[in-house]
Amino acid sequence: MTTPPPTVAPAVPPPLEGRRALVTGGAQGLGRAIVDRLTAAGAALAVLDRDTAGLEAVRADHPAVVTVPVDLTDADAADAAVGTAFDALDGLDILVNNAGLIRNAPLVDLLRRTTRAERLALWDTVIATNLTAVHAVTMSVAERMARRRLKGVIVSIGSICARGNPGQSAYAAAKAGIEALTATWARELGPLGIRAVCVAPGFADTPSTHAALTGARVAEVAGEVPLRRLGTADEVALAVQQAIENGYINGTVLRVDGGLVM
């Protein structure tokens, strides 16, 4: 009796094979984790960032990734960079709005460590980077997608700080704005087949977290999380991938915070 040959299961393609993604702020920290995860999932990628050294590191690890150095607060330069990425990948189906910064300042500084002018300047910088630039980049991408009748998803990185955090008026306002934009875009772009999702991390073990908080405060925050630890950049990046893959998630906020906000 002849033994039948073993059955070989068909190869399963990567989940994002054939998809084209643009990631802003992808040169380091959470953005780099998103780049690594999406490339591993098979997506073709372009990365926009002002960190030229970080972009070189991305290219070293992922030679096929298109990298474009740009200051996203310059709307014209950002639009040109989006055009470069769009043309290089022959279209886009995914935008990940990750670029941003954390700057803290009290509303009222009774100790006069900062001037009113300095605090207002900080507000302008944070809003320009974390909100206005996100709106401008999304406008550039969505217009190009709509003209080509391309369907896809816009994932914007928010924060649980959108609910308010002392000393972070500008940052909290910007992240609350991201949630509002996500809901607006979901309704406006949904009929075109373009979804909008906000992924809102809690406190992740990233350079930006450690730059914004003292070591003692990091330990305190970790103790407040029901899981008793900070999240990882890859756990947030996984949520981004899941938001991309699930075609019926739209107009919502996915919190990745270990249960810190309930």
Secondary structure as a PSIPRED ss2 file (coil, helix, strand):
# PSIPRED VFORMAT (PSIPRED V4.0)

   1 M C   1.000  0.000  0.000
   2 T C   1.000  0.000  0.000
   3 T C   1.000  0.000  0.000
   4 P C   1.000  0.000  0.000
   5 P C   1.000  0.000  0.000
   6 P C   1.000  0.000  0.000
   7 T C   1.000  0.000  0.000
   8 V C   1.000  0.000  0.000
   9 A C   1.000  0.000  0.000
  10 P C   1.000  0.000  0.000
  11 A C   1.000  0.000  0.000
  12 V C   1.000  0.000  0.000
  13 P C   1.000  0.000  0.000
  14 P C   1.000  0.000  0.000
  15 P C   1.000  0.000  0.000
  16 L C   1.000  0.000  0.000
  17 E C   1.000  0.000  0.000
  18 G C   1.000  0.000  0.000
  19 R C   1.000  0.000  0.000
  20 R E   0.000  0.000  1.000
  21 A E   0.000  0.000  1.000
  22 L E   0.000  0.000  1.000
  23 V E   0.000  0.000  1.000
  24 T E   0.000  0.000  1.000
  25 G C   1.000  0.000  0.000
  26 G C   1.000  0.000  0.000
  27 A C   1.000  0.000  0.000
  28 Q C   1.000  0.000  0.000
  29 G H   0.000  1.000  0.000
  30 L H   0.000  1.000  0.000
  31 G H   0.000  1.000  0.000
  32 R H   0.000  1.000  0.000
  33 A H   0.000  1.000  0.000
  34 I H   0.000  1.000  0.000
  35 V H   0.000  1.000  0.000
  36 D H   0.000  1.000  0.000
  37 R H   0.000  1.000  0.000
  38 L H   0.000  1.000  0.000
  39 T H   0.000  1.000  0.000
  40 A H   0.000  1.000  0.000
  41 A C   1.000  0.000  0.000
  42 G C   1.000  0.000  0.000
  43 A C   1.000  0.000  0.000
  44 A E   0.000  0.000  1.000
  45 L E   0.000  0.000  1.000
  46 A E   0.000  0.000  1.000
  47 V E   0.000  0.000  1.000
  48 L E   0.000  0.000  1.000
  49 D E   0.000  0.000  1.000
  50 R C   1.000  0.000  0.000
  51 D C   1.000  0.000  0.000
  52 T H   0.000  1.000  0.000
  53 A H   0.000  1.000  0.000
  54 G H   0.000  1.000  0.000
  55 L H   0.000  1.000  0.000
  56 E H   0.000  1.000  0.000
  57 A H   0.000  1.000  0.000
  58 V H   0.000  1.000  0.000
  59 R H   0.000  1.000  0.000
  60 A H   0.000  1.000  0.000
  61 D H   0.000  1.000  0.000
  62 H C   1.000  0.000  0.000
  63 P C   1.000  0.000  0.000
  64 A C   1.000  0.000  0.000
  65 V C   1.000  0.000  0.000
  66 V E   0.000  0.000  1.000
  67 T E   0.000  0.000  1.000
  68 V E   0.000  0.000  1.000
  69 P E   0.000  0.000  1.000
  70 V C   1.000  0.000  0.000
  71 D C   1.000  0.000  0.000
  72 L C   1.000  0.000  0.000
  73 T C   1.000  0.000  0.000
  74 D C   1.000  0.000  0.000
  75 A H   0.000  1.000  0.000
  76 D H   0.000  1.000  0.000
  77 A H   0.000  1.000  0.000
  78 A H   0.000  1.000  0.000
  79 D H   0.000  1.000  0.000
  80 A H   0.000  1.000  0.000
  81 A H   0.000  1.000  0.000
  82 V H   0.000  1.000  0.000
  83 G H   0.000  1.000  0.000
  84 T H   0.000  1.000  0.000
  85 A H   0.000  1.000  0.000
  86 F H   0.000  1.000  0.000
  87 D H   0.000  1.000  0.000
  88 A H   0.000  1.000  0.000
  89 L C   1.000  0.000  0.000
  90 D C   1.000  0.000  0.000
  91 G C   1.000  0.000  0.000
  92 L C   1.000  0.000  0.000
  93 D C   1.000  0.000  0.000
  94 I E   0.000  0.000  1.000
  95 L E   0.000  0.000  1.000
  96 V E   0.000  0.000  1.000
  97 N E   0.000  0.000  1.000
  98 N C   1.000  0.000  0.000
  99 A C   1.000  0.000  0.000
 100 G C   1.000  0.000  0.000
 101 L C   1.000  0.000  0.000
 102 I C   1.000  0.000  0.000
 103 R C   1.000  0.000  0.000
 104 N C   1.000  0.000  0.000
 105 A E   0.000  0.000  1.000
 106 P C   1.000  0.000  0.000
 107 L C   1.000  0.000  0.000
 108 V C   1.000  0.000  0.000
 109 D C   1.000  0.000  0.000
 110 L C   1.000  0.000  0.000
 111 L C   1.000  0.000  0.000
 112 R C   1.000  0.000  0.000
 113 R C   1.000  0.000  0.000
 114 T C   1.000  0.000  0.000
 115 T C   1.000  0.000  0.000
 116 R H   0.000  1.000  0.000
 117 A H   0.000  1.000  0.000
 118 E H   0.000  1.000  0.000
 119 R H   0.000  1.000  0.000
 120 L H   0.000  1.000  0.000
 121 A H   0.000  1.000  0.000
 122 L H   0.000  1.000  0.000
 123 W H   0.000  1.000  0.000
 124 D H   0.000  1.000  0.000
 125 T H   0.000  1.000  0.000
 126 V H   0.000  1.000  0.000
 127 I H   0.000  1.000  0.000
 128 A H   0.000  1.000  0.000
 129 T H   0.000  1.000  0.000
 130 N H   0.000  1.000  0.000
 131 L H   0.000  1.000  0.000
 132 T H   0.000  1.000  0.000
 133 A H   0.000  1.000  0.000
 134 V H   0.000  1.000  0.000
 135 H H   0.000  1.000  0.000
 136 A H   0.000  1.000  0.000
 137 V H   0.000  1.000  0.000
 138 T H   0.000  1.000  0.000
 139 M H   0.000  1.000  0.000
 140 S H   0.000  1.000  0.000
 141 V H   0.000  1.000  0.000
 142 A H   0.000  1.000  0.000
 143 E H   0.000  1.000  0.000
 144 R H   0.000  1.000  0.000
 145 M H   0.000  1.000  0.000
 146 A H   0.000  1.000  0.000
 147 R H   0.000  1.000  0.000
 148 R C   1.000  0.000  0.000
 149 R C   1.000  0.000  0.000
 150 L C   1.000  0.000  0.000
 151 K C   1.000  0.000  0.000
 152 G E   0.000  0.000  1.000
 153 V E   0.000  0.000  1.000
 154 I E   0.000  0.000  1.000
 155 V E   0.000  0.000  1.000
 156 S E   0.000  0.000  1.000
 157 I E   0.000  0.000  1.000
 158 G C   1.000  0.000  0.000
 159 S C   1.000  0.000  0.000
 160 I H   0.000  1.000  0.000
 161 C H   0.000  1.000  0.000
 162 A H   0.000  1.000  0.000
 163 R H   0.000  1.000  0.000
 164 G C   1.000  0.000  0.000
 165 N C   1.000  0.000  0.000
 166 P C   1.000  0.000  0.000
 167 G C   1.000  0.000  0.000
 168 Q E   0.000  0.000  1.000
 169 S H   0.000  1.000  0.000
 170 A H   0.000  1.000  0.000
 171 Y H   0.000  1.000  0.000
 172 A H   0.000  1.000  0.000
 173 A H   0.000  1.000  0.000
 174 A H   0.000  1.000  0.000
 175 K H   0.000  1.000  0.000
 176 A H   0.000  1.000  0.000
 177 G H   0.000  1.000  0.000
 178 I H   0.000  1.000  0.000
 179 E H   0.000  1.000  0.000
 180 A H   0.000  1.000  0.000
 181 L H   0.000  1.000  0.000
 182 T H   0.000  1.000  0.000
 183 A H   0.000  1.000  0.000
 184 T H   0.000  1.000  0.000
 185 W H   0.000  1.000  0.000
 186 A H   0.000  1.000  0.000
 187 R H   0.000  1.000  0.000
 188 E H   0.000  1.000  0.000
 189 L H   0.000  1.000  0.000
 190 G H   0.000  1.000  0.000
 191 P H   0.000  1.000  0.000
 192 L H   0.000  1.000  0.000
 193 G C   1.000  0.000  0.000
 194 I E   0.000  0.000  1.000
 195 R E   0.000  0.000  1.000
 196 A E   0.000  0.000  1.000
 197 V E   0.000  0.000  1.000
 198 C E   0.000  0.000  1.000
 199 V E   0.000  0.000  1.000
 200 A E   0.000  0.000  1.000
 201 P E   0.000  0.000  1.000
 202 G C   1.000  0.000  0.000
 203 F C   1.000  0.000  0.000
 204 A E   0.000  0.000  1.000
 205 D C   1.000  0.000  0.000
 206 T C   1.000  0.000  0.000
 207 P H   0.000  1.000  0.000
 208 S H   0.000  1.000  0.000
 209 T H   0.000  1.000  0.000
 210 H H   0.000  1.000  0.000
 211 A H   0.000  1.000  0.000
 212 A H   0.000  1.000  0.000
 213 L C   1.000  0.000  0.000
 214 T C   1.000  0.000  0.000
 215 G H   0.000  1.000  0.000
 216 A H   0.000  1.000  0.000
 217 R H   0.000  1.000  0.000
 218 V H   0.000  1.000  0.000
 219 A H   0.000  1.000  0.000
 220 E H   0.000  1.000  0.000
 221 V H   0.000  1.000  0.000
 222 A H   0.000  1.000  0.000
 223 G H   0.000  1.000  0.000
 224 E H   0.000  1.000  0.000
 225 V C   1.000  0.000  0.000
 226 P C   1.000  0.000  0.000
 227 L C   1.000  0.000  0.000
 228 R C   1.000  0.000  0.000
 229 R C   1.000  0.000  0.000
 230 L C   1.000  0.000  0.000
 231 G E   0.000  0.000  1.000
 232 T C   1.000  0.000  0.000
 233 A H   0.000  1.000  0.000
 234 D H   0.000  1.000  0.000
 235 E H   0.000  1.000  0.000
 236 V H   0.000  1.000  0.000
 237 A H   0.000  1.000  0.000
 238 L H   0.000  1.000  0.000
 239 A H   0.000  1.000  0.000
 240 V H   0.000  1.000  0.000
 241 Q H   0.000  1.000  0.000
 242 Q H   0.000  1.000  0.000
 243 A H   0.000  1.000  0.000
 244 I H   0.000  1.000  0.000
 245 E H   0.000  1.000  0.000
 246 N C   1.000  0.000  0.000
 247 G C   1.000  0.000  0.000
 248 Y C   1.000  0.000  0.000
 249 I C   1.000  0.000  0.000
 250 N C   1.000  0.000  0.000
 251 G C   1.000  0.000  0.000
 252 T C   1.000  0.000  0.000
 253 V E   0.000  0.000  1.000
 254 L E   0.000  0.000  1.000
 255 R E   0.000  0.000  1.000
 256 V E   0.000  0.000  1.000
 257 D C   1.000  0.000  0.000
 258 G C   1.000  0.000  0.000
 259 G C   1.000  0.000  0.000
 260 L C   1.000  0.000  0.000
 261 V C   1.000  0.000  0.000
 262 M C   1.000  0.000  0.000
